[in-house]
Amino acid sequence: MRRSRSPQDTGAPVTAPCPQTFAVGNRRLGVGQPMFLVAEIGINHNGDMDLARRTIDAASASGADGVKFQNFVTEDFVLDRRLTYDYISQGRQVTESQYEMFKRCELRPGQLARLKEHCESAGLVCFSTPSSEAGVVELAELKVPLLKNGSDYLTHLPVVRAMAATGIPTVLSTGMATLAEIASAVEAFRQAGGRDLILLHCTSSYPTPPEDTNLRKIPTLAAAFGCPIGFSDHTEGITAALGALALGACILEKHFTLDRNLPGPDHRFSATPAEFVELAHAVRRLEEQLGQSAIGPTPSEELGRTAFRISCAAARDMAAGERITAGDILFLRPGRGIPPAQAYLLTGRKLARAKAGGEVFTAEDLD
């Protein structure tokens, strides 16, 4: 496999560039495409399928393009029930067994399939994060159009290779990772036959402090790996999402909840439907405002090129046949005459017709 150096010259292996756009369901994702907005429901369903369905409906109504779940099996990554997790829920500090917390939110066999059907009926792309190679197979059998590997599993290369082997477009999240760890995962994905890949810049702290957001990593990842880049947003508010879009992110993943006061570890820092609506509207406005990179006047500026720019104009009333001197030239609006940069063309020339003071000179005025 061809390798190159990253712009930072770290020596980390970098694989050949990925496709910049690819199909996911009935739309395209990637560079130059509208930002794909993902409502990360994750475990915010609290193990309640009615809550999960209502959250899907709210995500659709709030402007999301996709919804992500987690089809994990707790025993795949935690067995020791003494391991705890500290979080704030409903205004109080909670210390809970990791095993019990995740076990409570597992999706049982068949549940994800029903949620996928509900997503599709709501016009959403449904995808999920597995915790094993068997979980990847489950998603492939469900015919999900997109796979997502979490930051905690970036170095779990067997799962990365299993995702690649499905041929399904894949998202790899890069929270907590070094450049070399990301390079190893990308290389494993490509060596296993994977083609369509998006890397997500992510800071794995919940919520993420502003000073740890580091949005400038987005163009760095794009330059280093040649892949489309997205942003897994754990910050509060919408500012970081807009910054990510401006820096080239093509996917935004944001935790989503019906109510921040619901019990559980992720609700407190998740976006509510009202906040997601604000985010989606702001993203779509900013996409319009980012526009194109080609330099030149826009259609709305064409009128201004005449109305606002200045021309060479007569400093006094002048008769036909007079020769124009430098003192006879002023620079005035409108801009439909000879531009100031070409004033040298006027000096010493005879007028073919009379000009009133303040009237702009045109080529037809010259003898």
C-alpha positions as CSV (number, residue, x, y, z in Angstrom):
1,M,0.0,0.0,0.0
2,R,1.3,3.4,-0.9
3,R,2.3,5.6,2.0
4,S,3.1,9.3,2.3
5,R,4.1,11.6,5.1
6,S,1.6,13.8,6.9
7,P,1.9,17.5,6.7
8,Q,3.3,17.4,10.3
9,D,6.0,15.0,9.2
10,T,5.3,12.7,12.2
11,G,6.3,9.6,10.3
12,A,2.9,8.0,10.8
13,P,1.8,5.9,7.9
14,V,-0.9,7.4,5.7
15,T,-3.0,5.5,3.3
16,A,-4.1,6.5,-0.2
17,P,-6.8,9.1,-0.4
18,C,-10.4,8.0,0.1
19,P,-13.3,8.8,-2.2
20,Q,-14.4,12.3,-1.5
21,T,-18.1,11.6,-1.9
22,F,-20.2,8.5,-1.9
23,A,-23.9,7.3,-1.7
24,V,-25.6,6.7,1.6
25,G,-29.2,5.7,1.0
26,N,-30.7,8.1,-1.5
27,R,-28.2,10.9,-0.9
28,R,-24.5,11.6,-1.2
29,L,-22.2,12.4,1.7
30,G,-18.8,14.0,1.6
31,V,-16.8,17.0,0.4
32,G,-19.0,19.6,-1.3
33,Q,-22.2,18.0,-0.2
34,P,-24.7,19.5,2.2
35,M,-23.7,18.7,5.8
36,F,-25.3,15.5,7.0
37,L,-26.9,16.2,10.4
38,V,-27.0,13.2,12.7
39,A,-29.1,13.1,15.9
40,E,-27.1,10.8,18.1
41,I,-29.8,9.1,20.2
42,G,-27.3,6.6,21.5
43,I,-28.5,5.4,24.8
44,N,-30.9,8.3,25.4
45,H,-33.8,6.0,24.8
46,N,-33.1,4.6,28.3
47,G,-34.1,1.1,27.2
48,D,-37.7,2.4,26.4
49,M,-38.8,1.7,22.9
50,D,-41.7,4.2,23.0
51,L,-39.2,6.9,24.1
52,A,-36.9,5.8,21.3
53,R,-39.7,6.2,18.7
54,R,-40.8,9.5,20.0
55,T,-37.2,10.7,19.9
56,I,-36.8,9.5,16.3
57,D,-40.0,11.5,15.4
58,A,-38.6,14.6,17.1
59,A,-35.3,14.3,15.3
60,S,-37.0,14.1,12.0
61,A,-39.1,17.2,12.8
62,S,-36.0,19.1,14.0
63,G,-34.1,18.8,10.7
64,A,-31.9,15.8,11.2
65,D,-30.9,13.7,8.2
66,G,-30.0,10.6,10.2
67,V,-30.3,9.0,13.6
68,K,-27.6,6.8,15.3
69,F,-28.1,4.2,17.9
70,Q,-25.6,1.8,19.6
71,N,-26.1,-1.9,19.2
72,F,-23.6,-2.9,21.9
73,V,-23.5,-6.0,24.1
74,T,-22.3,-4.8,27.5
75,E,-20.2,-8.0,28.1
76,D,-18.2,-7.1,25.0
77,F,-16.4,-4.3,26.8
78,V,-17.1,-4.4,30.5
79,L,-17.4,-7.3,32.9
80,D,-16.1,-5.9,36.2
81,R,-19.2,-4.6,38.0
82,R,-16.9,-2.6,40.3
83,L,-16.1,-0.2,37.5
84,T,-18.1,2.9,37.9
85,Y,-19.1,6.0,35.9
86,D,-19.7,9.4,37.4
87,Y,-22.2,11.7,35.7
88,I,-24.8,14.4,36.4
89,S,-28.4,13.6,35.9
90,Q,-31.5,15.5,36.9
91,G,-29.4,18.0,38.7
92,R,-27.5,15.6,41.0
93,Q,-24.2,13.7,40.9
94,V,-24.6,10.0,40.1
95,T,-22.1,7.2,40.5
96,E,-23.2,4.1,38.9
97,S,-21.8,0.7,37.9
98,Q,-20.8,0.9,34.2
99,Y,-22.1,-2.6,33.7
100,E,-25.6,-1.8,35.1
101,M,-25.8,1.5,33.3
102,F,-25.0,0.0,29.9
103,K,-27.0,-3.2,30.5
104,R,-30.1,-1.1,31.1
105,C,-29.8,0.6,27.7
106,E,-29.0,-2.5,25.5
107,L,-31.1,-2.9,22.4
108,R,-32.3,-6.5,22.4
109,P,-32.4,-8.6,19.2
110,G,-35.1,-7.3,16.9
111,Q,-35.4,-3.9,18.6
112,L,-32.9,-2.2,16.3
113,A,-34.7,-3.6,13.2
114,R,-38.0,-2.0,14.4
115,L,-36.3,1.3,15.1
116,K,-34.7,1.2,11.7
117,E,-38.1,0.8,10.1
118,H,-39.4,3.7,12.2
119,C,-36.5,5.9,11.1
120,E,-37.1,5.1,7.4
121,S,-40.8,5.9,7.7
122,A,-39.7,9.2,9.1
123,G,-37.3,9.8,6.2
124,L,-34.2,9.3,8.3
125,V,-31.0,7.3,7.7
126,C,-30.6,4.9,10.5
127,F,-27.2,3.6,11.5
128,S,-25.5,2.3,14.7
129,T,-22.3,1.7,16.6
130,P,-21.6,-2.0,17.3
131,S,-19.3,-3.4,20.0
132,S,-18.0,-6.5,18.2
133,E,-17.6,-8.2,14.9
134,A,-20.9,-10.0,15.5
135,G,-22.5,-6.6,15.9
136,V,-21.1,-5.5,12.5
137,V,-22.7,-8.7,11.0
138,E,-26.0,-7.8,12.6
139,L,-25.9,-4.3,11.0
140,A,-25.0,-5.7,7.6
141,E,-27.9,-8.1,7.8
142,L,-30.2,-5.2,8.6
143,K,-28.9,-3.5,5.5
144,V,-28.0,-0.3,7.2
145,P,-26.5,2.2,4.8
146,L,-23.8,3.5,7.1
147,L,-21.6,2.1,9.9
148,K,-20.1,4.0,12.8
149,N,-17.1,3.0,15.0
150,G,-16.8,4.8,18.3
151,S,-13.7,6.5,19.5
152,D,-13.3,3.9,22.2
153,Y,-13.0,1.2,19.5
154,L,-10.7,3.1,17.1
155,T,-7.8,0.8,18.1
156,H,-10.0,-2.3,18.0
157,L,-8.7,-3.1,14.5
158,P,-10.7,-6.5,14.1
159,V,-13.9,-4.5,14.3
160,V,-12.5,-1.8,11.9
161,R,-11.6,-4.6,9.5
162,A,-15.0,-6.2,9.9
163,M,-16.7,-2.9,9.0
164,A,-14.5,-2.6,5.9
165,A,-15.3,-6.1,4.8
166,T,-19.0,-5.3,4.6
167,G,-18.5,-2.7,1.8
168,I,-20.8,-0.4,3.7
169,P,-19.6,3.3,4.0
170,T,-18.0,3.7,7.4
171,V,-17.4,6.5,9.9
172,L,-14.5,6.2,12.3
173,S,-14.5,8.6,15.3
174,T,-11.1,9.8,16.5
175,G,-11.6,11.0,20.0
176,M,-8.6,10.4,22.4
177,A,-6.4,9.3,19.4
178,T,-2.9,10.1,18.4
179,L,-2.1,10.6,14.7
180,A,-0.4,7.2,14.6
181,E,-3.5,5.5,16.0
182,I,-5.7,7.1,13.4
183,A,-3.3,6.1,10.7
184,S,-3.3,2.5,11.9
185,A,-7.1,2.4,11.8
186,V,-7.3,3.9,8.4
187,E,-4.7,1.6,7.0
188,A,-6.5,-1.5,8.5
189,F,-9.7,-0.3,6.9
190,R,-8.2,0.1,3.5
191,Q,-6.2,-3.2,3.7
192,A,-9.4,-5.0,4.6
193,G,-11.0,-3.8,1.4
194,G,-12.8,-0.7,2.8
195,R,-13.4,2.1,0.4
196,D,-15.9,4.7,1.5
197,L,-14.6,6.3,4.8
198,I,-15.3,9.4,6.8
199,L,-13.2,10.4,9.8
200,L,-14.9,12.3,12.6
201,H,-12.9,14.8,14.7
202,C,-14.1,14.2,18.2
203,T,-13.2,15.3,21.8
204,S,-14.2,12.5,24.1
205,S,-15.3,14.6,27.1
206,Y,-18.9,15.2,28.0
207,P,-19.6,18.1,27.6
208,T,-16.4,19.3,25.9
209,P,-14.9,22.5,27.3
210,P,-14.5,25.2,24.6
211,E,-10.7,25.1,25.0
212,D,-10.6,21.4,24.2
213,T,-12.7,21.5,21.0
214,N,-9.8,22.1,18.7
215,L,-11.7,22.5,15.4
216,R,-8.5,23.2,13.6
217,K,-7.9,19.5,13.7
218,I,-10.5,19.1,10.9
219,P,-8.4,20.5,8.0
220,T,-5.4,18.7,9.5
221,L,-7.1,15.3,9.4
222,A,-8.3,16.0,5.8
223,A,-4.7,16.9,4.7
224,A,-3.2,13.9,6.5
225,F,-5.6,11.2,5.4
226,G,-7.3,12.4,2.2
227,C,-10.7,11.5,3.6
228,P,-13.9,13.5,4.1
229,I,-14.0,14.7,7.7
230,G,-16.9,15.2,10.1
231,F,-17.4,16.4,13.6
232,S,-18.7,14.5,16.6
233,D,-19.9,17.5,18.7
234,H,-20.0,17.1,22.4
235,T,-20.0,20.9,23.1
236,E,-22.9,22.9,24.4
237,G,-24.6,25.1,21.9
238,I,-24.2,25.4,18.2
239,T,-21.1,27.5,17.8
240,A,-18.7,24.6,17.4
241,A,-21.0,23.0,14.8
242,L,-20.9,26.1,12.6
243,G,-17.2,26.4,13.0
244,A,-16.8,22.8,11.9
245,L,-18.9,23.4,8.8
246,A,-16.8,26.4,7.9
247,L,-13.6,24.3,8.3
248,G,-14.9,21.6,5.9
249,A,-16.8,19.1,8.1
250,C,-19.3,17.2,6.0
251,I,-21.1,15.3,8.8
252,L,-22.2,16.6,12.2
253,E,-23.1,14.2,15.0
254,K,-24.8,15.7,18.0
255,H,-26.3,13.9,21.0
256,F,-30.1,14.4,21.0
257,T,-32.8,14.1,23.7
258,L,-36.4,15.0,24.2
259,D,-35.7,16.4,27.6
260,R,-32.4,17.2,29.4
261,N,-34.1,16.3,32.7
262,L,-34.6,12.6,31.7
263,P,-32.5,10.2,33.8
264,G,-29.3,8.9,32.3
265,P,-25.7,10.0,31.7
266,D,-26.0,11.7,28.3
267,H,-29.2,13.8,28.5
268,R,-27.6,16.7,30.3
269,F,-25.3,17.7,27.4
270,S,-27.6,16.6,24.5
271,A,-29.4,19.0,22.2
272,T,-33.1,19.3,22.7
273,P,-35.5,19.5,19.7
274,A,-35.6,23.3,19.8
275,E,-31.8,23.5,19.9
276,F,-31.5,21.1,17.0
277,V,-33.9,23.1,15.0
278,E,-31.8,26.2,15.6
279,L,-28.7,24.2,14.7
280,A,-30.2,22.9,11.5
281,H,-31.4,26.3,10.3
282,A,-28.0,27.9,11.1
283,V,-26.1,25.2,9.2
284,R,-28.3,25.5,6.1
285,R,-27.9,29.3,6.2
286,L,-24.2,29.1,6.6
287,E,-23.9,26.6,3.7
288,E,-25.6,29.3,1.5
289,Q,-23.3,31.9,2.9
290,L,-20.1,29.8,2.4
291,G,-21.0,29.6,-1.3
292,Q,-18.2,29.0,-3.8
293,S,-14.5,29.6,-3.7
294,A,-14.1,31.0,-7.2
295,I,-13.1,34.7,-7.2
296,G,-15.4,37.1,-9.1
297,P,-18.4,39.3,-8.7
298,T,-21.6,37.6,-7.7
299,P,-24.9,38.1,-9.6
300,S,-26.1,40.4,-6.8
301,E,-22.9,42.5,-7.1
302,E,-23.2,43.2,-10.9
303,L,-25.5,46.2,-10.3
304,G,-23.0,47.5,-7.8
305,R,-20.2,47.4,-10.3
306,T,-22.0,50.2,-12.1
307,A,-23.7,52.0,-9.2
308,F,-21.0,52.0,-6.6
309,R,-17.7,52.1,-8.6
310,I,-16.2,55.3,-9.9
311,S,-15.2,56.6,-13.3
312,C,-13.2,59.4,-14.7
313,A,-15.4,62.5,-14.9
314,A,-15.1,66.0,-16.3
315,A,-14.0,68.5,-13.6
316,R,-15.7,71.4,-15.5
317,D,-17.9,72.1,-18.5
318,M,-15.8,71.3,-21.6
319,A,-16.5,72.0,-25.3
320,A,-16.0,69.7,-28.2
321,G,-12.5,69.8,-29.5
322,E,-10.9,70.7,-26.2
323,R,-7.9,68.6,-25.1
324,I,-8.2,67.0,-21.7
325,T,-5.6,67.7,-19.1
326,A,-4.9,65.9,-15.8
327,G,-6.6,68.8,-14.0
328,D,-9.8,68.2,-16.1
329,I,-10.4,64.8,-14.5
330,L,-12.3,63.9,-11.4
331,F,-13.2,60.5,-10.1
332,L,-16.9,60.1,-9.5
333,R,-19.8,57.7,-9.5
334,P,-21.3,55.9,-11.4
335,G,-18.9,53.3,-12.7
336,R,-20.1,53.1,-16.3
337,G,-17.4,55.3,-17.7
338,I,-13.6,55.0,-18.1
339,P,-12.2,53.6,-14.9
340,P,-9.6,55.6,-12.9
341,A,-6.9,53.0,-13.7
342,Q,-7.2,54.1,-17.3
343,A,-7.1,57.9,-16.7
344,Y,-3.8,58.0,-18.7
345,L,-5.9,57.3,-21.8
346,L,-7.7,60.6,-21.5
347,T,-4.9,63.1,-21.0
348,G,-4.0,64.9,-24.2
349,R,-7.0,63.6,-26.1
350,K,-9.5,65.8,-27.8
351,L,-13.2,65.6,-27.0
352,A,-15.5,64.5,-29.8
353,R,-18.4,66.2,-28.0
354,A,-19.1,68.6,-25.2
355,K,-19.1,67.4,-21.6
356,A,-20.9,68.9,-18.6
357,G,-19.0,69.2,-15.3
358,G,-19.4,66.0,-13.3
359,E,-20.3,63.9,-16.3
360,V,-18.3,60.7,-16.7
361,F,-16.0,60.1,-19.7
362,T,-16.6,57.2,-22.0
363,A,-14.7,55.9,-25.0
364,E,-17.3,57.5,-27.3
365,D,-16.4,61.0,-26.0
366,L,-12.9,60.9,-27.4
367,D,-12.0,62.1,-30.9
